[in-house]
Amino acid sequence: MKLLGTLLLFGLAACVSNPNYDRALEEGAPALLEVPSDEVPDFAMDWSLREEILPALDRSIDWIHRGHAKNHFPIEGVDIQRARASLERFRELLTTSTSRKDFDRSVREEFTWYKSAGWNGRGGGVLFTGYCTPLLEGSLTQGGGYDYPLYALPDDLIKHDQGTRVTWAVGGGELPYPSRSAIEAGAMLEGKGLELAWLKDPVDAFIAHVNGSAFIRLPDGGIHRLGYAGKNGAPYHSLGKELINDGILPRDGLNLQRIRQWAQDAPPSQVTEYLHRNPSYVFFQPIEGTPHGSLDVPVTAKRSVATDKTLFPRASILFVDADLPGAHDGERIPMHQFLFDQDTGGAIRTAGRADLYMGIGPAAEELAGRIKTEGQMYYLFLKE
């Protein structure tokens, strides 16, 4: 996992039916439900943006031809041959269809559509949130107010099962890796030469952890790029949800900007207490170019999505049908477009959740921090 894929700094959306988006599927229940042809959403408009779709699609095709890809199939009844053929045929249709109508007809004839089982296991809907690569102020050396480090992966952290489980090598044995509070309060990583960058704000460091990547703007104007290297294996706990539950901040209108303001106004000891309620801790590595998702391919703004990889097929073609927040209060912008399942959400463990990657920098961070909307998520595979 290169990006944790969540900006879940705040609580879940409230709506009339109070759906529990974190509800796990019943054991043995399918995560994908076949959609009748008359319920397939209108997708043809996105064909006009095929030049935007193709780079993300090609990254999925690249991954699915790697030798280890077969280890993640079959899943949801989809074997790797069908998954690979679906991506390649979809690319052919994008590039050879002569019109939007031609593309629409071919996809409807050749592909079976499935929707996520959603929060209720019956296709009831998916809660979409956003994540990004924040641009943060920092330094390569400590001092001058830069006191909050981002660390490289320690040698005593052992990854198992391709990083899905980690342990701590200590005393000739293995234990669960320490939590965020143990790492920070015990200064257990200091003096090991693991510091990759220093930030001025503990919330900035926390945001880098939540997103799993960060671009650091240095005092000389240079950019230091960090991507995901690993995590301590502890579960993620939402900072925003903790603040809501304790009555520190209201649920209505809660976003990343309000959390930042709370952190500026609150006593430092209170900020530390709430940050330490999230035991998950992330480690980084220097990168070139754009951040990678859990497939180890670059993620693409508004074309990559993070899901629960125990439920959904990696690299697959998705279609998202949702309304995202606009620039003004109350404004909604339809998002009806193809994306690709290229990342893993650190706090996403159900069929009722997904994270949309929104890009790099302040605008992406601001938008990602406001996305909290219900919609529908579809997967496409060639008919058997």
DRENROSE-215093 format. One record per residue (C-alpha): residue in one letter; chain; x negated, y negated, z; residue number from 1. Coordinates in steps of 0.001 Angstrom, whole numbers, padded with zeros to 6 digits. Layout:
<nodes>
NODE	residuo	cadena	c1	c2	c3	num
NODE	A	A	X	Y	Z	NUM
...
</nodes>
This chain:
<nodes>
NODE	residuo	cadena	c1	c2	c3	num
NODE	M	A	000000	000000	000000	1
NODE	K	A	-001562	-003284	-001102	2
NODE	L	A	001368	-005493	-000190	3
NODE	L	A	003658	-004871	002701	4
NODE	G	A	006427	-006383	000719	5
NODE	T	A	008507	-008163	003373	6
NODE	L	A	009151	-011670	004427	7
NODE	L	A	011479	-010371	007114	8
NODE	L	A	010596	-013123	009530	9
NODE	F	A	014231	-013624	010283	10
NODE	G	A	017322	-011606	011083	11
NODE	L	A	019601	-009852	008661	12
NODE	A	A	022399	-011632	006885	13
NODE	A	A	025807	-011682	008481	14
NODE	C	A	028834	-011145	006282	15
NODE	V	A	032474	-010380	006718	16
NODE	S	A	032155	-006585	006764	17
NODE	N	A	028959	-006677	008879	18
NODE	P	A	027138	-004033	006864	19
NODE	N	A	024141	-002447	008535	20
NODE	Y	A	021489	-002667	005823	21
NODE	D	A	018975	-000834	007995	22
NODE	R	A	021203	002196	008320	23
NODE	A	A	019415	005363	007239	24
NODE	L	A	020980	007723	004744	25
NODE	E	A	022409	010907	006143	26
NODE	E	A	020025	013831	005859	27
NODE	G	A	020147	015275	002348	28
NODE	A	A	022262	012420	000973	29
NODE	P	A	021185	011091	-002454	30
NODE	A	A	019543	007679	-002697	31
NODE	L	A	020661	007245	-006319	32
NODE	L	A	024248	007553	-007533	33
NODE	E	A	025050	007926	-011226	34
NODE	V	A	027005	005013	-012642	35
NODE	P	A	029858	005582	-015136	36
NODE	S	A	029222	003919	-018478	37
NODE	D	A	032022	001408	-017924	38
NODE	E	A	030321	000183	-014727	39
NODE	V	A	026919	-000531	-016272	40
NODE	P	A	026138	-004246	-015730	41
NODE	D	A	025568	-006666	-018569	42
NODE	F	A	021805	-006495	-019122	43
NODE	A	A	021319	-007449	-022769	44
NODE	M	A	020534	-011114	-022083	45
NODE	D	A	017198	-010115	-020545	46
NODE	W	A	016003	-008758	-023897	47
NODE	S	A	015242	-012334	-024961	48
NODE	L	A	012636	-012449	-022159	49
NODE	R	A	010845	-009284	-023289	50
NODE	E	A	007486	-011058	-023471	51
NODE	E	A	007884	-011724	-019757	52
NODE	I	A	008962	-008130	-019047	53
NODE	L	A	006219	-006341	-020990	54
NODE	P	A	003194	-007093	-018743	55
NODE	A	A	004973	-005671	-015682	56
NODE	L	A	006269	-002713	-017687	57
NODE	D	A	002790	-001926	-018992	58
NODE	R	A	001481	-001828	-015419	59
NODE	S	A	004063	000818	-014545	60
NODE	I	A	003089	002802	-017639	61
NODE	D	A	-000571	002522	-016658	62
NODE	W	A	000162	003908	-013199	63
NODE	I	A	002341	006796	-014309	64
NODE	H	A	-000464	008101	-016549	65
NODE	R	A	-002875	008291	-013606	66
NODE	G	A	-003629	011781	-012362	67
NODE	H	A	-002292	011304	-008848	68
NODE	A	A	001093	009994	-010031	69
NODE	K	A	002368	013563	-010305	70
NODE	N	A	002024	013921	-006531	71
NODE	H	A	005022	011610	-006067	72
NODE	F	A	007421	013567	-008257	73
NODE	P	A	009993	015014	-008466	74
NODE	I	A	012087	012601	-006446	75
NODE	E	A	015843	012129	-006603	76
NODE	G	A	015912	014845	-009251	77
NODE	V	A	013582	012897	-011541	78
NODE	D	A	010396	014685	-012616	79
NODE	I	A	007310	012900	-013839	80
NODE	Q	A	007891	013815	-017480	81
NODE	R	A	011301	012137	-017457	82
NODE	A	A	009986	009119	-015539	83
NODE	R	A	007085	008680	-017969	84
NODE	A	A	009243	009135	-021059	85
NODE	S	A	011774	006626	-019704	86
NODE	L	A	009149	003907	-019349	87
NODE	E	A	007651	004560	-022767	88
NODE	R	A	010999	004691	-024583	89
NODE	F	A	012160	001533	-022802	90
NODE	R	A	009049	-000211	-024086	91
NODE	E	A	009780	000961	-027635	92
NODE	L	A	013296	-000411	-027437	93
NODE	L	A	012111	-003744	-026093	94
NODE	T	A	009639	-004183	-028927	95
NODE	T	A	011519	-002633	-031868	96
NODE	S	A	015138	-003669	-031304	97
NODE	T	A	016114	-006266	-033852	98
NODE	S	A	018672	-008051	-031700	99
NODE	R	A	020175	-008230	-028259	100
NODE	K	A	023120	-006207	-029508	101
NODE	D	A	020819	-003530	-030930	102
NODE	F	A	018939	-003308	-027618	103
NODE	D	A	022177	-003101	-025639	104
NODE	R	A	023531	-000282	-027807	105
NODE	S	A	020333	001779	-027652	106
NODE	V	A	019899	001519	-023892	107
NODE	R	A	023529	002456	-023281	108
NODE	E	A	023283	005450	-025592	109
NODE	E	A	019927	006790	-024401	110
NODE	F	A	019721	006026	-020689	111
NODE	T	A	021612	007125	-017613	112
NODE	W	A	022113	004392	-015029	113
NODE	Y	A	022016	004994	-011280	114
NODE	K	A	022659	002563	-008469	115
NODE	S	A	021147	002612	-005020	116
NODE	A	A	023248	004414	-002447	117
NODE	G	A	022995	001132	-000567	118
NODE	W	A	023725	000390	003052	119
NODE	N	A	026670	002789	003345	120
NODE	G	A	025397	005670	001210	121
NODE	R	A	028179	005086	-001345	122
NODE	G	A	026690	002245	-003379	123
NODE	G	A	027913	-000452	-001014	124
NODE	G	A	025129	-002888	-001816	125
NODE	V	A	021519	-003817	-001138	126
NODE	L	A	020164	-006699	000917	127
NODE	F	A	017435	-008452	-001075	128
NODE	T	A	014756	-010472	000668	129
NODE	G	A	011658	-012085	-000787	130
NODE	Y	A	007918	-011954	-000334	131
NODE	C	A	004989	-013745	-001895	132
NODE	T	A	001277	-014435	-001785	133
NODE	P	A	000976	-017516	000458	134
NODE	L	A	-001645	-020196	-000159	135
NODE	L	A	-003142	-020957	003254	136
NODE	E	A	-005804	-023352	004512	137
NODE	G	A	-008881	-021580	005841	138
NODE	S	A	-012629	-021170	006011	139
NODE	L	A	-015190	-018413	005563	140
NODE	T	A	-016739	-019345	008908	141
NODE	Q	A	-015310	-019954	012352	142
NODE	G	A	-015265	-023464	013793	143
NODE	G	A	-013703	-026825	013149	144
NODE	G	A	-010314	-025518	014194	145
NODE	Y	A	-010508	-022364	012100	146
NODE	D	A	-010081	-019795	014867	147
NODE	Y	A	-007658	-017113	013615	148
NODE	P	A	-009351	-014366	011589	149
NODE	L	A	-008124	-012029	008882	150
NODE	Y	A	-010009	-008756	009145	151
NODE	A	A	-011313	-006123	006767	152
NODE	L	A	-010400	-002485	007311	153
NODE	P	A	-012299	-001072	010320	154
NODE	D	A	-014395	002067	009936	155
NODE	D	A	-012579	003725	012842	156
NODE	L	A	-009210	003608	011087	157
NODE	I	A	-008552	006908	009315	158
NODE	K	A	-005962	007112	006553	159
NODE	H	A	-003965	010295	006078	160
NODE	D	A	-001479	011256	003351	161
NODE	Q	A	-002574	008483	000993	162
NODE	G	A	-002295	005881	003721	163
NODE	T	A	001217	006735	004908	164
NODE	R	A	-000204	007731	008300	165
NODE	V	A	-003257	006362	010082	166
NODE	T	A	-005147	007281	013235	167
NODE	W	A	-007902	005807	015380	168
NODE	A	A	-011188	007703	015542	169
NODE	V	A	-012321	007375	019155	170
NODE	G	A	-014242	009558	021572	171
NODE	G	A	-014619	012385	019098	172
NODE	G	A	-010852	012617	018657	173
NODE	E	A	-007995	010754	017047	174
NODE	L	A	-005323	008564	018625	175
NODE	P	A	-002624	006225	017304	176
NODE	Y	A	-004295	003011	016163	177
NODE	P	A	-003870	000120	018662	178
NODE	S	A	-001023	-002363	018272	179
NODE	R	A	-001255	-006039	017333	180
NODE	S	A	-001234	-007141	020972	181
NODE	A	A	-003989	-004660	021879	182
NODE	I	A	-006126	-005714	018917	183
NODE	E	A	-005783	-009428	019562	184
NODE	A	A	-005582	-009607	023361	185
NODE	G	A	-008471	-007150	023701	186
NODE	A	A	-010551	-008818	020967	187
NODE	M	A	-011339	-005279	019848	188
NODE	L	A	-012461	-006268	016341	189
NODE	E	A	-014726	-009163	017300	190
NODE	G	A	-018438	-008882	016634	191
NODE	K	A	-018094	-006153	014020	192
NODE	G	A	-018584	-008357	010969	193
NODE	L	A	-015063	-007663	009720	194
NODE	E	A	-013880	-011270	009459	195
NODE	L	A	-012980	-012155	005859	196
NODE	A	A	-011565	-015627	006537	197
NODE	W	A	-010563	-017880	009403	198
NODE	L	A	-007259	-019803	009534	199
NODE	K	A	-006168	-022776	011656	200
NODE	D	A	-002729	-021480	012547	201
NODE	P	A	-001776	-018135	014141	202
NODE	V	A	001533	-018217	012258	203
NODE	D	A	-000385	-018524	008975	204
NODE	A	A	-002312	-015382	009906	205
NODE	F	A	000959	-013661	010795	206
NODE	I	A	002496	-014675	007452	207
NODE	A	A	-000524	-013255	005637	208
NODE	H	A	000078	-009974	007486	209
NODE	V	A	003787	-009927	006670	210
NODE	N	A	003153	-010454	002967	211
NODE	G	A	000074	-008250	002803	212
NODE	S	A	-001963	-010717	000753	213
NODE	A	A	-003075	-014327	000885	214
NODE	F	A	-004995	-016872	-001128	215
NODE	I	A	-007157	-018998	001179	216
NODE	R	A	-007950	-022576	000146	217
NODE	L	A	-011430	-023344	001473	218
NODE	P	A	-012696	-026759	002632	219
NODE	D	A	-014664	-027198	-000618	220
NODE	G	A	-011517	-026595	-002663	221
NODE	G	A	-012387	-023031	-003662	222
NODE	I	A	-009895	-020183	-003414	223
NODE	H	A	-010712	-016989	-001509	224
NODE	R	A	-008384	-014181	-002618	225
NODE	L	A	-007420	-011425	-000221	226
NODE	G	A	-005300	-008374	-000901	227
NODE	Y	A	-003980	-005518	001177	228
NODE	A	A	-006425	-002873	002416	229
NODE	G	A	-004429	-001025	005064	230
NODE	K	A	-002472	-001315	008288	231
NODE	N	A	-002519	000150	011771	232
NODE	G	A	000499	002367	011171	233
NODE	A	A	002748	000706	013750	234
NODE	P	A	006333	-000207	012763	235
NODE	Y	A	007168	-003753	011722	236
NODE	H	A	009367	-005859	014024	237
NODE	S	A	010990	-009026	012692	238
NODE	L	A	009838	-012245	014335	239
NODE	G	A	012998	-014040	013269	240
NODE	K	A	015214	-011325	014663	241
NODE	E	A	013448	-011552	018027	242
NODE	L	A	013914	-015331	018098	243
NODE	I	A	017598	-014977	017241	244
NODE	N	A	018237	-012260	019809	245
NODE	D	A	016693	-014376	022559	246
NODE	G	A	018627	-017493	021586	247
NODE	I	A	015455	-019391	020666	248
NODE	L	A	016662	-020131	017121	249
NODE	P	A	020141	-019881	015558	250
NODE	R	A	020924	-017286	012923	251
NODE	D	A	022560	-019795	010589	252
NODE	G	A	020067	-021479	008299	253
NODE	L	A	017079	-019650	009708	254
NODE	N	A	014168	-019599	007271	255
NODE	L	A	010391	-019624	007242	256
NODE	Q	A	010184	-023397	007485	257
NODE	R	A	012242	-023452	010697	258
NODE	I	A	010085	-020711	012170	259
NODE	R	A	006963	-022733	011374	260
NODE	Q	A	008498	-025762	013087	261
NODE	W	A	009360	-023687	016163	262
NODE	A	A	005753	-022487	016337	263
NODE	Q	A	004451	-026069	016186	264
NODE	D	A	006759	-027225	018986	265
NODE	A	A	006604	-024195	021299	266
NODE	P	A	003931	-023582	023957	267
NODE	P	A	001070	-021535	022468	268
NODE	S	A	001658	-018796	025039	269
NODE	Q	A	005256	-018391	023835	270
NODE	V	A	004152	-018220	020206	271
NODE	T	A	001618	-015526	021082	272
NODE	E	A	004227	-013570	023035	273
NODE	Y	A	006625	-013455	020098	274
NODE	L	A	003958	-012701	017505	275
NODE	H	A	002787	-009781	019649	276
NODE	R	A	006286	-008303	019630	277
NODE	N	A	005461	-007100	016123	278
NODE	P	A	003025	-004201	016714	279
NODE	S	A	002176	-003864	013012	280
NODE	Y	A	-001250	-005187	011991	281
NODE	V	A	-002648	-005545	008475	282
NODE	F	A	-006202	-005463	007123	283
NODE	F	A	-007413	-007118	003931	284
NODE	Q	A	-010011	-006897	001193	285
NODE	P	A	-011362	-009443	-001296	286
NODE	I	A	-009729	-009162	-004704	287
NODE	E	A	-010032	-010599	-008189	288
NODE	G	A	-006988	-011845	-010053	289
NODE	T	A	-003500	-011286	-008644	290
NODE	P	A	-002552	-009070	-005684	291
NODE	H	A	-001748	-005406	-006176	292
NODE	G	A	001257	-003523	-004889	293
NODE	S	A	001278	-000050	-003367	294
NODE	L	A	000819	001482	-006834	295
NODE	D	A	-002522	-000346	-007058	296
NODE	V	A	-001366	-002331	-010069	297
NODE	P	A	-000901	-006119	-010063	298
NODE	V	A	002534	-007282	-009004	299
NODE	T	A	004395	-009737	-011220	300
NODE	A	A	006466	-012667	-009989	301
NODE	K	A	010197	-011903	-010257	302
NODE	R	A	009454	-008622	-012047	303
NODE	S	A	008107	-006451	-009206	304
NODE	V	A	010154	-005075	-006340	305
NODE	A	A	009249	-003307	-003099	306
NODE	T	A	011395	-000416	-001876	307
NODE	D	A	011301	002609	000390	308
NODE	K	A	009041	005004	-001511	309
NODE	T	A	010353	008008	000398	310
NODE	L	A	013655	007440	-001407	311
NODE	F	A	013030	005880	-004809	312
NODE	P	A	010851	006891	-007801	313
NODE	R	A	007669	004861	-008148	314
NODE	A	A	007009	002628	-011176	315
NODE	S	A	010593	003017	-012377	316
NODE	I	A	012718	000585	-014362	317
NODE	L	A	015162	-001356	-012210	318
NODE	F	A	017916	-003804	-012936	319
NODE	V	A	018792	-006253	-010160	320
NODE	D	A	022204	-007886	-010050	321
NODE	A	A	022219	-010596	-007374	322
NODE	D	A	022469	-014335	-006792	323
NODE	L	A	019386	-016057	-005389	324
NODE	P	A	019337	-019399	-003559	325
NODE	G	A	018796	-022456	-005709	326
NODE	A	A	016857	-025616	-004960	327
NODE	H	A	019811	-027300	-003238	328
NODE	D	A	021928	-026211	-000279	329
NODE	G	A	024727	-023919	-001384	330
NODE	E	A	023357	-023547	-004917	331
NODE	R	A	023133	-019997	-006225	332
NODE	I	A	021195	-018855	-009286	333
NODE	P	A	022119	-015511	-010876	334
NODE	M	A	019343	-012926	-011059	335
NODE	H	A	020412	-010322	-013597	336
NODE	Q	A	017193	-008860	-014921	337
NODE	F	A	014866	-005903	-015230	338
NODE	L	A	012176	-005345	-012608	339
NODE	F	A	009818	-002477	-011771	340
NODE	D	A	009433	-000520	-008542	341
NODE	Q	A	005758	-001270	-007906	342
NODE	D	A	005424	-001913	-004185	343
NODE	T	A	006342	-000651	-000734	344
NODE	G	A	008187	-002716	001852	345
NODE	G	A	006523	-002522	005251	346
NODE	A	A	009866	-002945	007044	347
NODE	I	A	012044	-001324	004384	348
NODE	R	A	013072	002193	005319	349
NODE	T	A	016537	002510	003810	350
NODE	A	A	018423	002511	000529	351
NODE	G	A	020078	-000741	001563	352
NODE	R	A	016991	-002951	001437	353
NODE	A	A	014585	-004245	-001200	354
NODE	D	A	012000	-007023	-001421	355
NODE	L	A	011536	-009215	-004491	356
NODE	Y	A	008029	-010519	-005221	357
NODE	M	A	008283	-014236	-005954	358
NODE	G	A	004694	-015159	-006845	359
NODE	I	A	001833	-017211	-005413	360
NODE	G	A	001690	-020489	-003530	361
NODE	P	A	003960	-022922	-001676	362
NODE	A	A	006910	-022853	-004087	363
NODE	A	A	006983	-019059	-004047	364
NODE	E	A	006693	-019037	-000249	365
NODE	E	A	009518	-021518	000136	366
NODE	L	A	011821	-019525	-002149	367
NODE	A	A	010856	-016155	-000685	368
NODE	G	A	011605	-017481	002788	369
NODE	R	A	015176	-018351	001771	370
NODE	I	A	016123	-015164	-000071	371
NODE	K	A	018595	-013137	001924	372
NODE	T	A	021348	-012022	-000405	373
NODE	E	A	023389	-008942	-001107	374
NODE	G	A	023461	-007475	-004583	375
NODE	Q	A	023153	-004262	-006504	376
NODE	M	A	020042	-002378	-007622	377
NODE	Y	A	020121	000017	-010578	378
NODE	Y	A	017571	002528	-011880	379
NODE	L	A	017371	003674	-015509	380
NODE	F	A	016177	007057	-016776	381
NODE	L	A	016472	008704	-020148	382
NODE	K	A	019403	011079	-020416	383
NODE	E	A	018457	014685	-019852	384
</nodes>
